[in-house]
Amino acid sequence: MSAPTPEPLSAADASNVLLDARDQVNAFLMAGILGPGGFVAADGTADLDRLRAVVSERLDDPEVTGLRRFTQRVGGPPRRPCWVPSRPDLAWHVRQVDTVAGTDGLAALCATLITTPLPVDRPLWELLVVPGAAGIGTGVILRVHHAVADGVAGVRLAQQLFDPAPAPSPEAAPAPSSGAAPAPAARLERKPTPRLRKLLASVSRLAAMFSVKLGPTVLLGPISPNRGLAFAEVDLAALSLGARSAGGTVNDALLAATAAATAAALRAAGEPVPAELPASIPVALPDRGTSGNAVGVMMVRLPLAEPDVAARISRIAATTSAAKREAREQGTYELTRSRSGTRLFAFLARRQRFIALFVTNVRGPEQRLRLAGAPLERAWPVTPIQGNVRLGVAAMSYAGRLDCVVHVDAEALQVAALGTALRADLDRIAALAP
């Protein structure tokens, strides 16, 4: 049998490799709580050998094709990177870390990992068992480089690595994507439009973006390595009904709650609250090809000064429907199909004054997953903040809940104020349900 041959990276995946920086790691995490069962004993201790055996079996299963990136690393010349076959050392990729203090300790560990580079000489993922994160059971963190997958693909990876469950349908908008600036993935060839036309459209979009300037704000600036994370959750059915009563969707409700949380963060920082602030929201594209990244971007101005939560949802809903369609039609930036274009994009993202924050949401499994027999009871998505944007909110629906994570530069923003306000507004929206 001939050895597997290297596979060229798509333009989207290659741009995510190039955008990785020492001070801004281009990876995302899924943090969770595992209940007793399977490799997790009743007292919460973990049988790592059993877990590794299950992961090895899953990686070797010819029917589980979605995990092939877990057995490849990035190699080849810098200008033509390839996915090179590389058998993972499961003693390193699947390991136990030091004990943490509850979910706050789990969040603190995620804040450290989100700024820790993944080794480039290995496949770009790791699965960590985290003792102490739960009263009964244990914590777990799956960390994956963004070149391997975006948010929608990341959910599918988790479903294939964990015990089988029905595949999710991508949520239309707010998809773990990286960066608070517009997503870096290159547009997939979905329409037979000329390359020049797409390039000109991309340049026009960038020019329009950078022609608008936000005033001085604590939300923008160099991002420190000191990160803060806060978890929030709400019943998904109640949130959906509450949002619908105000004429919106779950995504609109998340954006409305994020607006309230951002206003609270600005007040805590001693800054005035503007009437609106622009947010970047990824939109999953239907045609993914062989790439792990297929994301468009829509821009939505969040009404921060609107005190009535139902009115806030209604205002947001009036803009998101058309914005989603436009984002899907435009795809992402043709500029990032080349190394020089990607480097220019990264340079501009650290200096832009157009986007104030980043919000992302993916639809996760409706049924509870299991990892080597242990039930995954909770699951929080952790996405990076990049460019010069110091605030990001990520959410994922899972088993009847919407689990959210606030990620900030802790030297600029008070994550506790953001987390408290986000939880309160999500509950307020859920209470709108008839």
C-alpha positions as CSV (number, residue, x, y, z in Angstrom):
1,M,0.0,0.0,0.0
2,S,1.4,3.4,-1.0
3,A,2.0,6.0,1.7
4,P,-0.6,8.9,2.0
5,T,0.4,11.9,0.0
6,P,0.5,15.4,1.3
7,E,-2.7,17.4,0.6
8,P,-2.4,21.2,-0.2
9,L,-4.1,23.5,2.2
10,S,-7.0,25.5,0.8
11,A,-6.6,29.2,0.6
12,A,-8.8,29.7,3.6
13,D,-6.9,27.2,5.8
14,A,-3.6,28.5,4.7
15,S,-4.6,32.1,5.6
16,N,-5.4,30.9,9.1
17,V,-2.0,29.4,9.4
18,L,-0.4,32.6,8.3
19,L,-2.6,34.7,10.7
20,D,-1.3,32.8,13.7
21,A,0.9,35.1,15.8
22,R,2.9,34.7,19.0
23,D,0.8,37.2,20.7
24,Q,-2.5,36.2,19.2
25,V,-2.9,32.4,18.9
26,N,-5.4,31.4,16.1
27,A,-7.1,28.5,17.9
28,F,-10.4,27.8,19.5
29,L,-11.6,25.7,22.4
30,M,-14.6,23.7,23.5
31,A,-14.7,23.4,27.3
32,G,-17.1,21.0,29.0
33,I,-18.1,19.1,32.0
34,L,-18.2,15.3,31.9
35,G,-20.4,13.3,34.2
36,P,-19.5,9.9,35.6
37,G,-19.6,7.0,33.1
38,G,-17.3,5.3,30.7
39,F,-13.7,6.4,31.3
40,V,-14.8,8.7,34.2
41,A,-15.3,6.9,37.5
42,A,-18.0,7.7,40.0
43,D,-15.5,9.7,42.1
44,G,-14.5,11.8,39.0
45,T,-11.1,10.1,38.4
46,A,-10.3,9.4,34.7
47,D,-8.9,6.3,33.1
48,L,-6.7,7.9,30.5
49,D,-5.7,4.6,28.9
50,R,-9.3,3.8,28.2
51,L,-9.9,7.3,26.8
52,R,-6.8,7.1,24.5
53,A,-7.9,3.7,23.3
54,V,-11.3,5.1,22.2
55,V,-9.7,8.1,20.5
56,S,-7.2,5.9,18.7
57,E,-10.0,3.6,17.5
58,R,-12.0,6.6,16.3
59,L,-9.0,8.0,14.4
60,D,-8.4,4.6,12.7
61,D,-12.0,4.1,11.7
62,P,-12.2,4.5,7.9
63,E,-15.8,5.6,8.2
64,V,-14.9,8.6,10.4
65,T,-13.4,10.7,7.6
66,G,-13.9,14.1,9.3
67,L,-11.0,13.5,11.7
68,R,-8.3,13.2,9.1
69,R,-6.8,16.6,10.1
70,F,-6.2,15.1,13.5
71,T,-3.7,12.7,11.8
72,Q,-2.0,15.5,9.8
73,R,0.3,18.4,10.5
74,V,1.1,21.5,8.4
75,G,4.3,21.0,6.4
76,G,5.8,21.7,3.0
77,P,7.3,25.0,1.8
78,P,5.9,28.2,3.4
79,R,4.4,29.4,0.0
80,R,2.7,26.0,-0.6
81,P,1.8,24.5,2.7
82,C,0.4,21.0,2.8
83,W,-1.3,18.7,5.2
84,V,1.3,16.1,5.9
85,P,0.5,12.7,7.4
86,S,1.6,12.6,11.0
87,R,0.5,10.0,13.5
88,P,-0.5,11.8,16.8
89,D,1.3,10.8,20.0
90,L,-1.8,10.3,22.1
91,A,0.2,10.3,25.3
92,W,0.7,14.0,24.6
93,H,-2.5,14.9,22.6
94,V,-4.8,13.3,25.2
95,R,-3.6,14.1,28.7
96,Q,-4.6,15.2,32.1
97,V,-3.7,18.6,33.5
98,D,-3.5,20.0,37.1
99,T,-6.6,20.2,39.2
100,V,-8.7,23.4,39.0
101,A,-11.2,25.0,41.3
102,G,-14.6,24.5,39.8
103,T,-15.9,26.2,36.6
104,D,-14.1,29.4,37.5
105,G,-10.9,27.4,37.4
106,L,-11.9,25.8,34.1
107,A,-12.5,29.3,32.7
108,A,-9.1,30.5,34.0
109,L,-7.4,27.6,32.4
110,C,-9.1,28.3,29.1
111,A,-7.9,31.9,29.3
112,T,-4.3,30.6,29.6
113,L,-4.7,28.1,26.8
114,I,-6.2,30.6,24.3
115,T,-2.9,32.5,24.4
116,T,-0.7,29.3,24.3
117,P,0.6,28.3,20.8
118,L,0.0,24.7,19.7
119,P,3.2,22.9,18.6
120,V,3.7,23.2,14.9
121,D,5.5,19.9,14.6
122,R,2.4,18.0,15.7
123,P,-1.2,17.7,14.5
124,L,-2.9,20.9,15.6
125,W,-5.2,19.7,18.4
126,E,-5.3,18.4,22.0
127,L,-7.8,16.9,24.3
128,L,-7.3,17.7,28.0
129,V,-8.9,16.1,31.0
130,V,-9.4,18.8,33.8
131,P,-9.9,17.4,37.4
132,G,-11.8,19.6,39.8
133,A,-13.9,21.4,37.2
134,A,-17.1,19.7,38.4
135,G,-18.4,18.5,41.8
136,I,-19.1,15.1,40.3
137,G,-17.3,14.2,37.1
138,T,-14.5,16.1,35.5
139,G,-13.8,18.9,33.1
140,V,-12.6,18.5,29.5
141,I,-11.1,20.9,26.9
142,L,-10.8,20.2,23.2
143,R,-8.4,22.7,21.6
144,V,-8.1,23.0,17.8
145,H,-6.2,25.4,15.5
146,H,-8.4,27.5,13.3
147,A,-6.6,26.1,10.2
148,V,-8.2,22.7,11.0
149,A,-11.8,24.0,11.3
150,D,-14.1,27.0,11.8
151,G,-17.0,26.9,14.2
152,V,-19.4,24.8,12.2
153,A,-16.7,22.3,11.2
154,G,-15.4,22.3,14.8
155,V,-18.8,21.1,16.1
156,R,-18.7,18.3,13.5
157,L,-15.2,17.4,14.6
158,A,-16.3,17.1,18.2
159,Q,-19.3,15.0,17.2
160,Q,-17.0,12.6,15.4
161,L,-14.4,12.5,18.1
162,F,-17.1,11.9,20.8
163,D,-19.6,9.1,20.6
164,P,-21.8,9.3,17.5
165,A,-24.8,11.7,17.5
166,P,-26.9,13.3,14.7
167,A,-25.0,16.0,12.7
168,P,-26.0,19.6,13.3
169,S,-27.4,22.0,10.8
170,P,-25.3,25.2,10.5
171,E,-27.0,28.2,12.2
172,A,-27.4,31.0,9.7
173,A,-25.5,33.5,11.8
174,P,-23.8,34.8,14.7
175,A,-20.4,30.8,13.5
176,P,-15.6,29.1,16.8
177,S,-14.4,31.6,14.3
178,S,-11.4,33.6,14.9
179,G,-10.8,37.2,15.2
180,A,-12.9,40.1,16.1
181,A,-12.0,41.7,12.8
182,P,-13.7,40.2,9.8
183,A,-13.0,36.5,9.4
184,P,-9.9,35.7,7.5
185,A,-11.1,32.7,5.4
186,A,-11.0,33.1,1.6
187,R,-14.2,33.0,-0.3
188,L,-15.1,29.6,-1.7
189,E,-15.8,29.3,-5.4
190,R,-19.6,29.1,-5.2
191,K,-20.6,31.2,-8.2
192,P,-19.1,31.4,-11.7
193,T,-18.3,35.1,-11.2
194,P,-14.9,36.3,-12.6
195,R,-12.0,36.4,-10.3
196,L,-11.3,40.1,-11.0
197,R,-14.9,41.1,-10.1
198,K,-14.6,39.3,-6.7
199,L,-11.2,40.9,-6.0
200,L,-12.6,44.3,-6.8
201,A,-15.6,43.7,-4.6
202,S,-13.3,42.6,-1.7
203,V,-11.1,45.7,-2.1
204,S,-14.2,47.8,-2.2
205,R,-15.6,46.3,1.0
206,L,-12.3,46.8,2.8
207,A,-12.1,50.4,1.6
208,A,-15.6,51.0,2.9
209,M,-14.8,49.5,6.2
210,F,-11.6,51.5,6.8
211,S,-13.2,54.7,5.7
212,V,-15.4,54.6,8.9
213,K,-13.6,55.4,12.2
214,L,-14.8,54.8,15.7
215,G,-13.6,57.3,18.3
216,P,-11.3,56.4,21.2
217,T,-12.7,53.5,23.2
218,V,-11.4,51.0,25.6
219,L,-12.8,48.3,23.3
220,L,-10.1,48.8,20.8
221,G,-6.3,48.8,21.2
222,P,-3.3,46.4,21.6
223,I,-4.5,43.1,23.2
224,S,-2.5,42.0,26.2
225,P,-1.8,38.3,27.1
226,N,-3.9,38.7,30.3
227,R,-7.3,37.4,29.3
228,G,-10.6,37.1,31.2
229,L,-13.4,34.6,30.5
230,A,-16.9,34.4,31.9
231,F,-19.5,31.6,31.3
232,A,-23.2,32.2,30.9
233,E,-26.1,30.0,30.0
234,V,-29.9,30.1,29.4
235,D,-32.6,27.7,28.5
236,L,-32.7,27.6,24.7
237,A,-36.5,27.0,24.3
238,A,-37.4,29.9,26.6
239,L,-34.8,32.2,24.9
240,S,-36.2,31.3,21.5
241,L,-39.8,32.0,22.5
242,G,-38.8,35.2,24.2
243,A,-36.9,36.3,21.1
244,R,-39.8,35.3,18.8
245,S,-42.3,37.4,20.9
246,A,-40.1,40.4,20.1
247,G,-39.9,39.5,16.3
248,G,-36.4,38.0,16.4
249,T,-34.4,34.8,16.5
250,V,-32.0,33.3,19.0
251,N,-29.2,35.0,17.2
252,D,-30.9,38.3,17.5
253,A,-31.5,37.7,21.2
254,L,-27.8,36.9,21.7
255,L,-26.9,40.2,19.9
256,A,-29.3,42.1,22.1
257,A,-27.9,40.6,25.3
258,T,-24.4,41.3,24.1
259,A,-25.3,45.0,23.5
260,A,-26.5,45.3,27.1
261,A,-23.3,43.6,28.3
262,T,-21.1,45.9,26.3
263,A,-22.9,48.9,27.7
264,A,-22.3,47.6,31.2
265,A,-18.6,47.0,30.4
266,L,-18.2,50.6,29.1
267,R,-19.9,52.0,32.3
268,A,-17.6,49.9,34.4
269,A,-14.6,51.3,32.6
270,G,-15.8,54.9,33.1
271,E,-16.6,55.5,29.4
272,P,-19.8,57.0,27.9
273,V,-22.2,54.5,26.3
274,P,-22.7,55.4,22.6
275,A,-26.1,54.9,20.9
276,E,-24.7,52.1,18.7
277,L,-21.5,50.1,18.1
278,P,-20.7,47.9,15.1
279,A,-20.2,44.1,15.7
280,S,-18.7,41.5,13.3
281,I,-20.7,38.3,13.1
282,P,-19.6,35.2,11.1
283,V,-22.1,33.6,8.8
284,A,-21.7,29.9,7.8
285,L,-21.4,29.4,4.0
286,P,-23.3,26.4,2.5
287,D,-20.4,25.2,0.2
288,R,-17.5,24.1,2.3
289,G,-15.6,21.9,-0.2
290,T,-12.6,20.3,1.4
291,S,-11.8,23.3,3.6
292,G,-12.2,23.5,7.3
293,N,-13.2,27.1,7.0
294,A,-16.2,28.5,5.1
295,V,-17.3,31.7,6.7
296,G,-18.7,35.0,5.5
297,V,-19.1,38.1,7.7
298,M,-22.0,40.4,8.4
299,M,-21.7,43.7,10.2
300,V,-24.5,44.7,12.6
301,R,-24.8,48.0,14.6
302,L,-25.9,47.0,18.1
303,P,-28.2,49.5,19.9
304,L,-26.5,50.0,23.2
305,A,-28.6,52.9,24.4
306,E,-32.0,51.1,24.0
307,P,-33.1,50.1,27.5
308,D,-36.1,48.0,26.4
309,V,-34.9,44.5,25.6
310,A,-37.8,43.7,23.3
311,A,-37.3,46.9,21.3
312,R,-33.6,46.1,21.1
313,I,-34.3,42.7,19.6
314,S,-36.8,44.2,17.2
315,R,-34.2,46.7,16.0
316,I,-31.6,44.1,15.5
317,A,-33.9,41.7,13.7
318,A,-34.8,44.4,11.2
319,T,-31.2,44.4,10.0
320,T,-29.9,40.9,10.4
321,S,-32.1,39.1,7.8
322,A,-30.9,41.1,4.9
323,A,-27.3,41.3,6.3
324,K,-27.1,37.4,6.4
325,R,-28.1,37.1,2.7
326,E,-25.6,39.7,1.7
327,A,-22.8,38.1,3.7
328,R,-23.5,34.7,2.1
329,E,-23.5,36.2,-1.4
330,Q,-20.2,38.1,-0.9
331,G,-18.5,35.3,1.0
332,T,-15.3,36.5,2.7
333,Y,-12.3,38.4,1.5
334,E,-10.7,37.6,-1.8
335,L,-7.7,39.5,-0.5
336,T,-6.8,36.6,1.8
337,R,-6.3,34.1,-1.0
338,S,-2.6,35.2,-1.2
339,R,0.2,35.4,1.4
340,S,0.7,39.1,0.7
341,G,-3.0,39.8,0.9
342,T,-3.3,37.9,4.2
343,R,-0.4,39.8,5.7
344,L,-1.9,43.1,4.6
345,F,-5.2,42.0,6.1
346,A,-3.5,41.1,9.5
347,F,-1.7,44.5,9.4
348,L,-5.0,46.4,8.9
349,A,-6.9,44.3,11.5
350,R,-4.6,45.5,14.2
351,R,-5.3,49.1,13.2
352,Q,-8.9,49.1,12.1
353,R,-11.5,51.5,13.7
354,F,-14.6,50.0,12.2
355,I,-15.4,47.0,14.3
356,A,-15.9,47.3,18.1
357,L,-16.6,43.7,19.1
358,F,-17.1,40.2,17.8
359,V,-20.1,37.9,18.3
360,T,-20.3,34.3,17.2
361,N,-22.9,31.5,17.6
362,V,-23.0,27.9,16.3
363,R,-25.8,25.4,16.5
364,G,-24.5,22.4,18.4
365,P,-26.0,18.9,18.9
366,E,-29.5,18.7,20.2
367,Q,-28.7,15.4,21.9
368,R,-26.2,15.0,24.7
369,L,-22.8,13.6,23.5
370,R,-20.6,11.1,25.2
371,L,-16.8,10.9,25.3
372,A,-15.6,7.4,25.7
373,G,-18.9,6.7,27.5
374,A,-18.8,9.8,29.8
375,P,-21.8,12.1,29.2
376,L,-20.9,15.6,28.1
377,E,-23.2,17.6,30.4
378,R,-22.1,21.2,29.5
379,A,-20.2,22.7,26.6
380,W,-18.9,26.2,26.2
381,P,-17.2,27.6,23.0
382,V,-14.1,29.7,23.5
383,T,-13.0,31.7,20.5
384,P,-10.0,34.1,20.3
385,I,-10.0,37.8,20.2
386,Q,-7.7,39.2,17.5
387,G,-6.6,42.2,15.6
388,N,-7.2,45.2,18.0
389,V,-10.6,44.1,19.3
390,R,-10.6,43.4,23.0
391,L,-14.1,41.9,23.4
392,G,-15.7,38.7,21.9
393,V,-18.8,36.8,22.8
394,A,-19.2,33.2,21.6
395,A,-22.3,30.9,22.0
396,M,-23.3,27.4,21.2
397,S,-26.6,25.6,21.6
398,Y,-26.2,22.2,23.2
399,A,-28.8,19.8,24.6
400,G,-31.5,22.4,25.2
401,R,-29.2,25.2,26.5
402,L,-27.4,28.1,25.0
403,D,-24.0,28.2,26.5
404,C,-22.1,31.5,26.1
405,V,-18.5,32.7,26.8
406,V,-17.3,36.3,27.2
407,H,-13.6,36.7,26.3
408,V,-11.8,40.0,27.0
409,D,-8.5,41.6,27.4
410,A,-8.5,41.6,31.2
411,E,-6.2,44.6,31.4
412,A,-8.8,46.7,29.6
413,L,-12.2,45.3,30.5
414,Q,-13.9,43.9,33.6
415,V,-15.1,40.4,32.6
416,A,-17.2,40.1,35.7
417,A,-19.3,43.1,34.7
418,L,-19.8,41.7,31.2
419,G,-20.7,38.2,32.4
420,T,-23.2,39.4,35.0
421,A,-24.9,41.7,32.5
422,L,-25.0,39.1,29.7
423,R,-26.6,36.5,32.1
424,A,-29.2,39.0,33.3
425,D,-30.2,40.1,29.8
426,L,-30.5,36.5,28.5
427,D,-32.8,35.7,31.5
428,R,-34.7,38.9,30.8
429,I,-35.3,37.8,27.2
430,A,-36.3,34.3,28.2
431,A,-38.8,35.9,30.6
432,L,-40.5,37.5,27.6
433,A,-41.8,34.1,26.5
434,P,-45.6,33.9,26.7
